[in-house]
Amino acid sequence: MSQHTPATEAQVNYAMKLLAELEDSDFGLEFYQGPTDRNAMAAYSKLEISTLIQSLKDLQDGPC
């Protein structure tokens, strides 16, 4: 996977879904530092958005 291959629409949609779930959680976005809008996420590469998605999934489990 090329580092410069743009994020797919499905990846952006999934990241936005995870972000919305995190925002509605007990922790909110207090521990999240990253883009919160679709256009910013769409500018990510596949590799970058994959990392973002993993971070969002990790935050759903609560901060360390």
N, C-alpha and C positions, 0 to 999 in steps of 0.2 A: 504494500500500500504506500503510495507516494505521499510524502508529508504535505505536498501542495495540492492534492486532490481535494476539491471542495466538499464540505459536509453535504450529505444528502438531505432531502426534505424530510425523509423519515427520521433521520437522526435529530434534526432540529425539532421536529414535532415531539419526539420522545423526550428530549432535553427540556422543552417547554412544559411538558406534562409533569416531569419530575420536579421542575422548579415550582410549579403551581402546588403540587402536593407538599413540597417542603415549606412553602409559604403558609400553607394551611395547618402545618404541624405545630406541636407545642414549642418548637425551637424557632419557628419562622425563618427569616433570612439572616438572623443574628450572626451566624458563623459562616455565611456564604459570601465570598468575594469573587464576583464574576459578572458576566453579562446577564441582564435580566430582560432583554428584548430580543425578539426574533431576528431582526436584521443583524445585530451584533453576533449572534450565534451562527447565522447563515454565512458570515464572513470567515468562520473557522474552517480549518482543514478537517478532513476525516479523522486524522490522528488527534488533533486538538479537541474536537468535539467528543471523541471517544473518551478522552481523559476527563473532560468536563462531566460527561454522563456518569462515569465511574465515581467521580467526586460527589455528585448529587446523590447517587445511590448510597454512598458511604455516609453522607450527612443524614439521610433518612433514618439511619440506625442511631442517630444522636451523636453529639460531639464527644470526642475522646476525653 
